[in-house]
Amino acid sequence: MQSGKTGSLSAFSQVNPDCSIGRLPAIQVVSGPSHGTVKIVREDRFPAFRDGSDGEARQKCNTRKVPMVAVLYTPSPGFTGSDDVKIVAKGVIDDNYQFVNVHVSVSK
């Protein structure tokens, strides 16, 4: 990630095999960052499902934007180096919690 620029750490959605949209997951920051800020936003984006060779039927949905919850990181002014963010996503199907650790490298 470039110093002074906001970038996306991750994005979450619920896209069904027929490309219909399900409920969006609940996302929260658990800890960090130490050298910047994190913002959680809802925005429409193109999904990036792998090709259908592995049985992924949703690859055809990549051509249309879908609602997502995105995690955006902005480094502190002038900061370069490493930062860490821990987020939790509450599942949309089974209400399980998924913890995600994101290591961010910020350069000039």
C-alpha positions, 0 to 999 in steps of 0.5 A, a space after each residue: 500500500 502506498 503512503 498517504 493513500 487509502 486502500 482496500 484490505 478486504 471485502 465481504 459479500 453474500 452472492 448466491 449461485 444464481 447471482 442473487 444477493 443475500 444478507 451482508 455480513 457484520 464486520 468489526 475491527 477487533 484491534 489495530 491499526 497502530 499507524 493509521 485508521 480503518 473505515 468499514 463501508 458498504 459499496 458496490 463492487 465487482 466480485 472476483 470468483 475463480 473460474 468455474 473449473 473447480 465447481 465455482 458456479 458464481 464465476 458468472 456473477 463477476 460481470 455485475 457489481 454487488 453490495 459488499 462490506 469493504 474494509 479500508 485502511 488509511 496510513 497515518 501521514 508520512 508513515 511507512 512500514 508495517 501495520 496490523 489489523 484484526 477484523 471479525 466477520 459474523 457469518 451470514 448463513 450460520 452466524 459463525 465468527 471468522 477472525 481475519 488478521 491483515 498485515 499491511 505494508 506501507 511504502 512511499 
